[in-house]
Structure formats: structure tokens, C-alpha cells
């Protein structure tokens, strides 16, 4: 165990490139770190660091040793995680970043809270792409492609969009027969609050995107007010199907131009690519994968 402690000091010093910074993180003095490294080098018979008055860098032997030490600590973490799974239910604080899609997410989030009462769930709503690792999130849910190689990702499902209006609106304004006819209609748009950009309507024909300047009758930073205004007969909007499925089935809204909509988009969950996910993260990922799109998209 004393050797394992020395390895921990070495890894901390190697990753921070500073005995002082390593000491601060370990809660010991810089001289204690230096002595632990010196004892380790003496026992191994090699120098692990090049030292100067301003910095330390790994020797070739030190870099090899660091790689091996990380594997050792990965195995220790795996053993601890495995034991934790057998001893208790997932617990602790779970910080999750979500897009502003309450109609899809909140029923399932509520089920998760009931299923795992010992997890302290903290929800952060944002349409921007947060830095999961730097900002301390355990998981993030987003639409679109995954681009951060530091994260693991799992596709939870795919969803399509619908252009919808109320029967009263169509009776008054008529049905658009093709996308260009939308320029004569009242169009209600979602604006991303983080960028100020409008969410494009995914119109296409024969696989080619259709670029049309649509009227900007109403802009909103969330989808709920757009759907409410459309239900009141004040125009058309383009939203994910899951946000208006109930209204379409009940006849309160009608979908148009389905053949011109590009379907569909992935919805993903991402989390830090540690070798072993904690029980609480694993529980959340598996629960969302099983339940989020069980009724379709």
C-alpha cells in the first residue's frame, strides 16, 4: 500500500508537471512530494523526472512508467466501481445538461427520479454545447452529431420534424402546396438563445436542401409558446414531432408538406470517456436509452 501511495504521488506530479501543484492537490508539502519521488526513483534505479528551478518534465523512463501507473489506477477504480455496484444502489449528485425540450424529457426525467431516489439530480438547461469535462457535467443530452473525442456517446433515438398549423388557420389562409408557398404564410420560428440564430426548417426536395427566406411573424427562444400560438390559429411552425404528437392525433393541429421535410435527426447522450462509468452515470444512460423514445419520435 505504501508503494501504491508513492505511485499516486508520482502520477499527480507527472500530470501537473509541478511538485508544488501536486502537493496542493494531495494536501501535503512540496518537500514531501519531492522525497516520495526520490524514494521511488531510488527503489526503481532510474530518474523519472528532469528537474530545473522552474519546471519538471518526464524522462523517457518516466513516460513509460506513467503509462503503466495509469493502467494500475484504472484497474483499482474498476475494482472499486464493481464493489460499489454490488453493495448499494446508485447514489450521489448527478449533474446533467439538457436542451430545452421539456415535452420530450420531463416525463422520463420524472420516472428516473422516482426509480433512483438516492441520486441527487441537478438539471442545467442550455441550448449551447457545454464543455462537459471543464464544466463538471456527468452527462449531457443533445441533438445532432457528437464531435468531442473525450466523450463517450450513445444514440437514444431519432426524431423528425413537422410543419403544423390549426384547422382554423388553414381554413382562413389555405394549405401551402409546395415550400415556396410558405412565403405567403405567417411563420413562427424558434431562435436559439445561446447564438441568436433561427433554427432552420429542414426543407428539401430530392435530397437537396431548399433555401427559402420565410416570414418571421413570431420568434421565441423555446418551443412551447410557438405551439400555443399555432394552436390559436396565428400561423405555422416547424417543430419536432414529439412536441405536437398529441395535438396531431387529437386534430387540434394539422401537418403539411411532409414530403418536403428532411428526416430525421439523432438525439444523443454523452458523458466523459473514463474507462469505467460510475453507477449513477451508468444508471442514467441506460434508463434514458430504454425509455426516452419508447413511444416513437
N, C-alpha and C positions, 0 to 999 in steps of 0.2 A: 504493500500500500504506500510505503514511503517512496518507492520508485515511481508509482503512478502519480503521486503528487509532484514529483520532480518533472515528470513528463508534462503535466498540466502547466507548470511554470514555464517550461520551455516553449510550449505551443503558444501561450499567451504572449511571451516576449517576441516570438517569431512573427506572430500575426500583427502585433502593434509596432514592431521594429523599434521598441524602446523599453528598457528596463524600468524606467520611471512610469510610463503608461501602464505597463504590465503590473507593476506594484500597486498602482491606484485601483485597477480593476480587481486585483486579488486581495486588497486590503492589508498589504504588508509593506515593508520599507523597500526602497530600491536596492539597498545593500543586501537584504535577504534574498531578493531575486538574483542578484549577481552571485552570491555564494551558492545558491541552489544550482545555477547554471555551471559554475566552476566545479562543483562536486560531480555533476552529471558528466561533464567533459572529462574529468579525471577518471571516472569509472569506465567511460567508453574508450578513452585513449585517443580522442580526436577533438579538434576545435570545431564547435558548432556555429560560432559567430566570428565575423571580422568586426573588431571594435575600434571606434575612433572617439574623439572627445565629443562629437556631435551626434553620431548615429551608430547603429549596429546593422549589419547585413549578414545573411546566412552564407556559410561556406557551402561548397558542393556537397560535403557530407551532411551538413545541417539541413539542406533542402531535402535530401533523401530521407533523413531521419524524421523531418516534419511530416512528410507524406505518410510514413509508417505510423507515426503517432496519431494522425488524424483517423486512420483506419481503426486504431485501437479504441479511440474515444467514440467513434461511430458504433462499434460493437457494444461498448459499455452503455451507450444511450439506447441501443436496440434492446439490450437485456432489461434495462430499467423500464422501458416502454412496455415490453412484453409482460413483465411482472405487474405493472400498473393496470394493464388490461384485465388481468386475472383477479386482481384484488378489489377493484371498485368500478363503479360506473363512471363514464366521462364526467369531468367536473372542471371548474375553474373559469376564468374570464376568457371569452371568445369574442374577438373584435373583427367585425365583418363590414366591408364596404359594399353598398348596394346601389344600383341605379334607381331612379325614381319611377318604379313600375309597381306601385302598391297592389294593383288589381291582380297581378300575377303572383307576387311574392308574399304578401302578408298572410293569406290563408295558410300557406305552407310553413311560414316562419312561426305562426301561432301553434301549429301542430308540433313543430320541433321543440318549442318552449315547453309544451305540455309533456312531450316524450322524454326530455332531458332536463328535469327541474334543477339539477345541481350545476348546470352550466350557466354562468353569468353572461348573458348575451348583450353585446354593445353594438348597435347598428349605426353606421355612418352613411348618410345618403349623399351621393355625389355623382354627376354625370361625367366628371373628368376622370382620366385614367390615373388613379393614385399610384404612388410608388409603394407597393405592398410591403417591401422589406424595410425601406428607410422610414416609413411612417408607422411601422409596427402593427400592420394588419395580419390577422391569422388567415384570412381568406377574402377574396373579392369576387363578386359576380358581375359579369359584363357581357354585352353583345359584341359580335364581331370577332376578329382574329386575335390570337394570342401571339405576342411578339417578344416577351421578356424571357430570355433563356434561363433566368434564375428561378423561374416559377414552373411548377407542375400545373397541368391543365386537364380538365375533363369536360367534355361537351355534355350538357344536361339535356339538350333538345334543340329543335329548330322551330322558328316561328315565322309566320307570313304576315303580310300587311293587307289591309282592306281600305278602300276609299268608300266612305259611308256618308249618307245623308238621311234625313227623315222623309217619310212618305209625303208629309205636308210641303216640305221644301221642293221635292221633285214635282209635285202637282203644280206648284207655282212657277218653278224655274225650268222644268223639263229635265230629261235624263241626258247626260253627255254621252254621245255615241262613240267618240274617239277622244284621245288625250287632248288634242288641240282645243276641243270644245270647253275644257276646264277654264280657259282664259275668260270665258263669259260667266263664270260662276263665282260665288263667294267662297274663298278658300281659307281655311283656318289652319295655322301652322304651329308646329312645336319648335321652340327655339331652345337650343342647349344653353343653360345658364352659365356654364363654365367658359364657353367660347363666343357666345353671342350669335353663332351660326344657326341657320334654319336646317332642320332635319329634312333631307331631300325626299320627295315622293319617288319610290323605286319604279318608275315607269320605263317600259322597254317594249320594243317590237322586233320580233325575230332575233332576239338575243342582243339587240343593240339599244343602248340607253337612249331615251327620248329626253331632250333638254328643252323644257318649256318654261318661260317666265310666267309663273302663276300669280294671280292676285293675292295680296296679303291683307285679307279682311280683318283677321284677328291673329295675334301672336301670343303664345303662352309658354311659360317655362316648364309646365307639367301637362300631362295628357288629360287629367280629369276635367278641367274647365272646357277644353276643346270638345270633349264628348258631350258634356252638358249642353253647350251652346248648339251643337249639331242636333241633339235631341229636341231642342226648342225650335228647330226649323230655320236656323240662321246661316246655314251653309254646309259645306263639305269639309271633311278632314280625312287624313290618311294616318291610320294608327295600327298597331299590332292587333291581329285577330283576337287574341285572348282578352284584350281590353274591352271588346264590344260583342263577344260571343253571345252573351245573354240577350242583349238588345236585338241582335240579328235573329236569334231563334224566336224571340217574342214579337217580332215585326215592328218594334219601335224604330229600327234603323234598317236601311236597305243598302247593299253593296253594289257598286258599279265598276265597270272597266276591269273586271278580274283578269281578263285575258291579256291585259297590258301591264300587269304587275309582275315584277321580278321577285320570285320566291326562291328560297327562304333564307333567313339569317340564323346563325348559330348563337346559342346562349351558353356561356361557359362559366365554370368556377375555376379559380386559380389560387394557388397557395405556395408558400416558399418551398423550394425544392430541396429541403432537408432529406436526408436518406430515409428517415423514419418519421412519419407524421404522428403528432400527438393523438391520443384517443379522442379528445374533443374535436380536433380538426377532422379526423377520420370519420367520426360520427356525423358531423355536419355535411361533409362532402357526400357520404353515402346516402344520407337522408334526402338531400336535395336532388341527387341523381335519381332516386327511386320515386319521388313524389311530385317534383315541380311540374313535369309535363305529362302526368299520368292521364289527364283528360284531353290531351292533344294541344296543339298550338294554333 
